[in-house]
Amino acid sequence: MDLNLTRLSLSKAIAAFGLDLYNKLNSSDICKNVFFSPASISIALGMVLIGANGNSKMQIEKEGAIYSEFKQFLLQLNNLGHGYQLKLANNLFMQEGYQFLQQYLTRTKEIYDATVQIVNFLSAPEITRKTINLEVYKQTQGNIKELFAPGAIGPQTVLVLANAIYFKATWQYQFDPNYTTERNFRLNENETKSVHMMYQKGRFKLGHTDGKNAQILCLPYVGEVLSMFIILPNDISHLEQVEAAMTCKNLAHWLSPENLRDHHVEIYIPRFKLEACYDLDLTLQELGLTDVFSKAKADLLGMSPSHQLFLSAVVHKTYVDVNEVGTEAAAATGVAVSNRSLEHYELFVADRPFLFCILHNPTNTILFLGKLCSP
């Protein structure tokens, strides 16, 4: 990575990091569901960055964990308004017996609203694992369960960064459940799966990727503070082409207002739930964050005067539920829009694997990035 992301705006830094991470998580040849929050992971790495020095700091900065803008960004996320649930939990669990710097603890709390706890990995790793899971469970109001699986934390653990995010929102224009029907979803060239396909027609922003090998649909959530963008390849055979073209610059253009126009659209998208959990330590090392995980090279002197402190685990868990639900106000608006039955309607049928992201519109920041291959 020769691009210094600290020179970019927060939203561009998060997008660049997210695409790097997406390519790593999506590296197998088999089409699989992918769902994670580049914003949330960047926030978590930012907590480590505060305490990092030398190469450890430089490597994290390269991956976009800049924190000068994070405080204001987090304030916006915590005040999305009616119709949104976004629960973000950032935690640092540190081995007792180390002397941690008060300045570090103060700054992580001040900027990231992080919970810092001293625990005993050495003599009670299993009890500590349950303590960590319970803390994250409470912080996400019971929506993120069992962040760490049994055996994931051992007595050699020194520092655990636990990051969890839960998201749920109502559509600006709801899907009427009465119109949801079973339709086939193409898993690949040879296999299909019966899914619950939601339907509505109305006026939505629609565009195309460069080369027009994929449609792009914008589905706003209530108040249009957040929106979901679905990038639907014209055919399954075009999926890899679209992924290969999904650079930071191209993605920004695809999602830009200049590329999307209001159209009357008939929409079919599957109802789906996704829950994902990733052990990110090896993935982050492949992206260049090597020193902070190394006992010999980690420089976390901004956290503690101890030269033996290193990062031993990064786990990320996400959950999203995409269904017909909307508020009464949104439902009324949806009915009003869908009454225009005499107009020509573009067709958007998401009956094959597609890419999607959830964008924070005021800052153009990607909160979630994913691929749905099997609802």
C-alpha positions, -999 to +999 in steps of 0.1 A: +000+000+000+018+031-012-012+054-006-011+074+026-047+074+036-042+100+064-041+126+036-076+116+025-109+127+040-124+103+066-150+089+041-124+083+014-101+066+038-128+043+051-139+035+015-103+026+005-098+005+036-132-012+031-124-022-005-090-036+005-107-056+033-135-067+009-110-081-016-093-101+012-126-115+026-139-123-009-107-140-021-121-175-026-135-186-059-168-196-044-195-170-043-202-165-006-220-139+014-198-111+027-210-084+052-189-061+074-186-025+085-155-007+072-165+023+093-168+003+125-135-015+120-117+018+112-130+032+144-117+003+163-083+005+148-083+042+156-084+033+193-052+012+188-036+040+168-039+064+197-015+042+217+008+032+188+042+046+179+068+040+151+060+014+124+030+002+143+014+036+141+025+041+104+010+008+093-024+015+110-025+050+095-019+035+061-051+015+065-072+045+071-076+046+109-074+083+111-092+097+141-092+135+138-127+134+123-140+104+142-154+122+172-178+143+151-187+113+129-196+092+160-218+119+173-237+119+140-241+081+141-254+082+176-281+107+166-296+092+134-331+099+145-364+081+146-365+049+126-329+039+131-311+015+154-274+016+152-255+001+182-217+004+181-196-012+208-159-006+210-139-023+238-103-027+249-097-056+273-062-054+288-043-079+309-040-069+345-004-064+357+004-039+330+007-002+337-016+015+313-012+052+307-041+074+319-038+096+289-045+067+266-075+056+286-089+091+286-084+097+249-101+064+238-130+073+260-132+109+248-129+102+211-145+067+207-166+063+238-146+031+243-151+008+272-117-001+287-115-030+311-087-047+329-091-085+329-071-116+337-064-136+306-035-154+322-053-173+350-089-171+338-092-170+300-126-187+298-141-165+325-127-135+307-141-146+274-176-148+289-171-114+305-162-099+271-191-115+254-215-103+281-202-068+278-207-067+241-241-083+244-253-056+268-238-028+247-257-039+216-289-044+236-287-082+232-283-081+194-247-093+192-242-126+210-211-148+216-186-125+200-158-148+210-163-186+205-151-210+232-113-214+230-108-182+211-090-165+240-060-182+257-038-174+287-012-160+263-036-131+253-024-097+263-048-073+246-082-079+229-099-054+207-136-063+206-157-045+180-194-051+174-221-032+154-258-038+151-279-020+125-316-018+117-336+009+100-370+014+084-374+022+047-384+057+035-409+038+013-419+004+028-426-028+009-461-040+013-458-076+028-489-086+008-469-083-024-440-105-011-440-137-031-418-167-035-395-165-065-363-182-076-329-166-068-301-178-091-272-189-069-250-197-099-253-207-135-268-240-126-286-237-092-316-217-080-331-212-045-367-202-036-367-169-017-392-144-004-390-116-029-403-082-018-419-059-044-428-023-048-429+003-076-423+039-072-398+067-080-363+058-070-328+068-081-313+044-106-280+043-125-254+021-140-218+012-136-193+023-163-198-001-192-234-006-181-228-042-170-247-035-137-276-015-125-274+006-093-305+013-072-307+037-042-331+027-015-333+055+011-340+048+048-364+070+067-353+107+066-327+098+040-299+100+065-288+065+054-294+048+021-288+013+008-272+010-027-277-023-046-252-030-074-268-056-095-248-072-123-268-077-155-259-114-154-241-138-130-212-139-155-207-101-150-203-103-112-165-107-112-161-079-137-181-056-115-160-065-085-128-060-104-140-025-114-150-016-079-121+007-071-124+036-046-127+061-074-152+041-094-174+033-064-175+070-055-187+078-090-212+049-091-229+062-059-227+099-068-258+120-075-244+127-110-246+090-118-281+084-104-313+097-119-349+096-107-369+068-125-402+050-121-389+016-110-405-018-104-383-034-077-379-070-067-354-077-039-351-107-016-359-104+021-328-115+039-309-115+072-271-116+074-250-122+104-212-124+100-183-128+123-146-124+113-113-130+130-095-102+114-060-105+129-045-125+099-065-105+074-052-072+088-016-086+088-020-094+051-030-058+046+002-046+062-006-043+099+021-067+109+041-050+137+013-044+161+005-082+162+042-091+167+056-097+202+090-086+190+080-055+169+048-041+184+052-005+197+023+004+219+042+027+242+014+052+239-008+027+259+017+014+284+054+018+292+057-020+289+076-031+258+058-065+259+023-052+249+010-064+215-024-069+198-034-106+199-069-106+184-093-085+164-129-099+160-157-082+141-193-092+142-222-077+122-259-083+118-284-068+093-321-076+087-336-064+053-374-068+052-406-050+043-409-030+076-415+008+075-430+034+096-466+045+092-455+078+076-432+060+052-460+036+043-483+065+035-457+081+012-451+047-005-488+043-013-489+078-027-459+073-050-471+038-062-504+052-074-487+064-106-495+033-126-496+048-161-459+057-162-432+036-178-413+017-151-378+005-153-374-031-140-349-039-112-350-077-103-324-087-078-328-125-084-290-132-086-259-124-065-254-086-060-232-062-041-246-037-016-235-010+007-252+012+033-241+049+031-242+077+057-254+104+033-243+135+052-207+124+051-207+099+022-192+073+045-197+036+039-210+020+071-215-014+057-203-033+026-214-067+014-223-092-012-254-114-011-249-147-029-275-168-010-304-151+009 
